[in-house]
Amino acid sequence: MTHNPLPGILTVVEKGVPMRAEIMCGLIFPVFFAVFGLAAFANGADDARVLPNRQDGTFVVRDFKFESGQVLPELKLGYTTIGTAQRDSSGNITNAVLLLHGTTGTGAGWLAPSFTETLFREGQPLDAGRYYLILADSIGLGRSSKPSDGLKTRFPRYGYRDMVDAQYRLVAEGLGVRHLRLVLGTSMGGMQTWLWTERYPDMMDGAVALTSQPVQISGRNFLWRRVITEAIRNDPDWLGGDYATPPTRFALVVPIFTIMTDSATHLQELAPTRDKALAYYDQIVQSARRLDANDYLYRWEASADYNPEPDLGKIKAKVLAINFADDLLNPAELKVMESAMAQVKSGNSVLISPKEKSFGHQSQSQGALWGPYVAEFLKHLP
């Protein structure tokens, strides 16, 4: 059993043995979870002490071939690096950590104070003075290539495997990193972390997958995603994606994203009366009207190729999976993690149960909740 860094508060699940974990979420400060997800927090805390040697850049992959067979002459991949690369006697970088964001975020989401203050500061689990942190923008998001750049629906259809392959090209070719100390991702980034362990099994020492399950998206998780994508495809102004005036009617269903990713207690706190609930709904819709319909459609449909379950037994890296008991997207009652982790040669699973204040799936944005487990995990890597 992995050592518990917070005795009496959290426990772990090892090799499929189910154990409940609990945490006093009442200590968390209230956070407004906007429709743009983690990217909404990308402000502040950007100083040389917390983010030493920050570098922003774009790597261009020539003639990138997607799994569909389509080729994009130039695939732009935005990224930010923090910290300084350390090298061994052969010149190989030894302290690189790749951080992957969720479906509605970007690499900049990792610059939120709830991460930088609890993960990147000196002595914290991902101390930026110790590690070379890579914050990657996935295909279709941030500064990376996306349909709204001009191609619209002529942009190649991409899946999670394409996104992971592009991340690999960025890391290996763009930044010259041959081996990663750690791959860590939240939500979509967590799912991509599972794919990293299978598609590039010798590329990392460890992998931490947050708020994700290593199985095909189905059931409730698929149904609510389908509501969003069908709303876009059936928006009369979408015009098959070849619109001149951006469609906005689909925005009326986007609040389902907030319903699924936040907790009932936090939503009640934000909207305690009918009038405030109506105002909150309108606020989310108004924000969603700024979304590009094609970009939004592509990023949700990208999960169609996700199914790491058949190859879990082939994973070589040490794996830590962290989930939250009140996460509607990854329901613990399905007992997916118990059976999945039993197939991973060296894997542990943590399930966190809130007591007082909860943020559901969005608890992933609070590094203080799960950072201690990452710190402990890193101690035991080879």
SULHU-V641598 format. One record per helix or strand. SS is the DSSP state (~ for helix, > for strand). FROM is the first residue (numbers start at 1). TO is the last residue. If there is no record, write none. Layout:
# SULHU-V641598
SS/FROM/TO
SS/FROM/TO
This chain:
# SULHU-V641598
>/12/14
>/22/23
~/25/27
~/37/41
>/55/65
>/71/82
>/87/87
>/93/93
>/96/100
~/107/111
~/113/120
>/132/136
~/147/149
~/152/154
~/160/174
>/180/186
~/188/199
>/204/210
~/219/233
~/239/241
~/249/253
~/255/261
~/264/270
~/274/288
~/293/305
~/309/314
>/318/324
~/332/334
~/336/341
>/347/354
~/360/365
~/367/379
